[in-house]
């Protein structure tokens, strides 16, 4: 499973994303969060690939890239909601 957040750094989107990342790190320190800065071509291409239109966005994908969960805009999803989505797809090995 992969967990990514899409947002623009140094914008009003940054604070809620940093708070989300910190809460996830405290509750599930073994989960890595990939940051996708929307001022880069790579992040814009990935957002287009998954149909993301509102930011910030939280994306959960399987290792093969298939979409498992997507939350867009404010408010960001609850940590348990994202973690639950990861568990549903992978089993309890997360």
C-alpha positions in Angstrom: 0.0 0.0 0.0 1.1 3.5 -0.7 -0.3 6.7 1.0 0.3 10.0 -0.7 -0.9 13.6 0.0 -1.2 16.2 -2.8 -0.9 19.8 -1.9 0.9 23.1 -2.6 3.7 23.8 -0.2 3.8 27.3 1.3 0.1 27.8 0.8 -3.0 27.6 3.0 -3.1 23.8 2.2 0.2 23.1 4.0 -0.9 23.4 7.6 -3.7 20.8 7.5 -1.5 18.4 5.6 1.3 18.8 8.1 -1.1 18.2 11.0 -2.5 15.1 9.2 1.0 13.8 8.6 2.0 14.4 12.3 -1.2 12.6 13.6 -0.6 9.7 11.2 3.1 9.5 12.3 2.1 9.4 16.0 -0.6 6.7 15.6 1.0 4.6 12.9 4.7 5.3 12.8 5.4 2.5 10.4 3.4 4.1 7.5 5.3 6.3 5.2 3.5 9.3 3.6 4.6 10.4 0.2 4.3 14.1 -0.3 3.3 15.3 -3.8 4.0 19.0 -4.3 1.6 20.4 -6.9 4.2 22.8 -8.1 6.0 19.8 -9.7 5.2 18.2 -13.0 5.3 14.7 -11.5 2.6 15.5 -8.9 0.4 17.2 -11.5 0.7 14.2 -13.7 -0.2 11.8 -10.8 -3.2 14.0 -9.8 -4.5 13.9 -13.4 -4.0 10.1 -13.5 -6.2 9.6 -10.5 -8.7 12.3 -11.3 -7.9 14.5 -8.4 -9.5 17.9 -8.8 -9.5 19.4 -5.2 -6.6 20.0 -2.9 -5.3 18.9 -0.5 -6.0 15.3 -1.4 -5.1 12.0 0.3 -4.6 9.0 -1.9 -4.3 5.3 -1.0 -3.1 3.0 -3.8 -2.2 -0.7 -3.9 1.4 -1.6 -4.8 0.3 -2.0 -8.5 -1.0 1.6 -8.5 -4.7 0.7 -8.4 -6.9 3.2 -6.5 -7.9 2.1 -3.0 -9.1 5.3 -1.5 -9.3 9.0 -2.3 -10.3 12.0 -0.2 -10.3 15.5 -1.7 -10.4 19.0 -0.1 -10.9 20.2 3.4 -11.6 18.8 5.8 -9.0 16.0 5.4 -10.2 12.5 6.3 -9.8 11.0 9.8 -6.7 9.0 10.4 -8.8 6.0 11.2 -10.7 6.3 8.0 -7.5 6.3 5.9 -5.9 3.5 8.0 -9.2 1.5 7.7 -9.0 1.8 3.9 -5.5 0.5 4.0 -6.5 -2.4 6.2 -9.5 -3.4 4.1 -7.3 -3.9 1.0 -4.2 -5.4 2.6 -5.4 -7.3 5.6 -4.0 -6.8 9.1 -0.4 -6.8 8.0 -0.2 -3.0 7.8 
